[in-house]
Amino acid sequence: MAEHKTTVPHITGLVHLANVGDVSTLHDGWLGTKGEKRQMEGFQLALSPHTAGLGLEYMCHAENVGDMPWVSEGKFQGSRGASRRIEGISVRLTGPSAPYYEVFYQAHLADRGDSAVSANGAYCGTKGESRRIEAIKVWIVQTPTVSGLVHIANRGDVAFSGSAYAGTKGEKLRVEAFTLQINPAVPDLGIEYTAHQQDVGDRPWVSNGALQGTRGESKRLEGFAVRLTGARASQYVACYQAHIADQGDSAVVENGAYCGTKGLSRQIEGIRVWTRRA
């Protein structure tokens, strides 16, 4: 999958409340009411601004109906004028850009309060308890961002972040070292990386901002690999490319597989590293 540059949209929409009608005003990120014993009977969501390749779908569990079909962004879900409470919702992202974002949501439940946070299509609410939803909160975040630096011959350290290319092209300047880290930090998620170095071979894996390679020894890196660690590592995929001397951009490689060459004396001149949802 190709590298993707992301802009994070936000959620707009409305809820239809019993004896009130449509309400689109947010209160601390929530659509609906709290403490008024007023059931939510329908809702509508959309992304703002429009983001290329990214869509939104949502469903609900409604009184006397059960699970209602998924609808796409901008369409009304639920009912108006039927006095039919919504008891749960699910929201998911669609389109080729969906792996680079995550959607999170909560419901405010009658006599219980705010639910736990659900994500990426998981059900949020209750079934079989006749318990109304009174408000919902939905938001989108970007998948974890990788930042770091590359050490380039005759140039020194160059910082990068957010899946940007780090290095040079067409200048015959070798990458001699690099660092990677998840920034901002994500609980239970780390990053490790190794490299194949001139006159050394495969170097030990290092992690979370440690320098991989050398400074001041004029030794080229010929390839590298990246992998995620921690309890949340299985939720994401580490993706990366190298720009290789006399060869150009490599294919995208993932999750610890080697990217580059060995035995060809061919230097890496730049790298790109990013993540997506698994």
Number of C-alpha atoms within 10 A of each C-alpha: 11 10 18 16 11 15 14 17 18 15 16 19 21 21 25 26 24 20 10 10 14 19 15 15 14 15 12 7 12 19 26 27 20 18 10 9 14 19 26 31 28 22 29 21 22 19 19 12 12 13 13 11 10 17 18 20 20 22 22 26 22 25 20 10 12 14 16 14 12 16 17 19 18 16 15 19 25 24 16 17 10 9 14 19 25 30 28 25 26 21 24 20 22 14 11 13 17 20 19 25 21 20 20 18 24 23 27 26 22 20 11 9 14 18 16 11 13 19 18 16 18 14 17 24 24 18 16 8 8 14 19 26 33 30 25 25 19 21 17 18 14 18 20 23 19 23 21 22 21 24 25 24 20 10 11 14 18 13 14 20 19 19 20 17 16 24 25 16 16 10 9 14 19 26 32 29 22 28 22 25 21 21 14 10 13 11 9 10 18 20 19 20 24 22 26 23 24 20 10 11 14 16 14 11 15 18 19 19 18 15 19 26 25 16 17 10 9 14 19 24 32 28 26 26 22 26 21 23 15 11 11 13 18 12 12 20 20 23 23 28 25 26 26 25 20 11 10 14 18 15 14 15 20 20 16 18 14 18 25 24 17 17 8 8 14 19 27 32 28 26 26 22 26 25 25 22 17 11
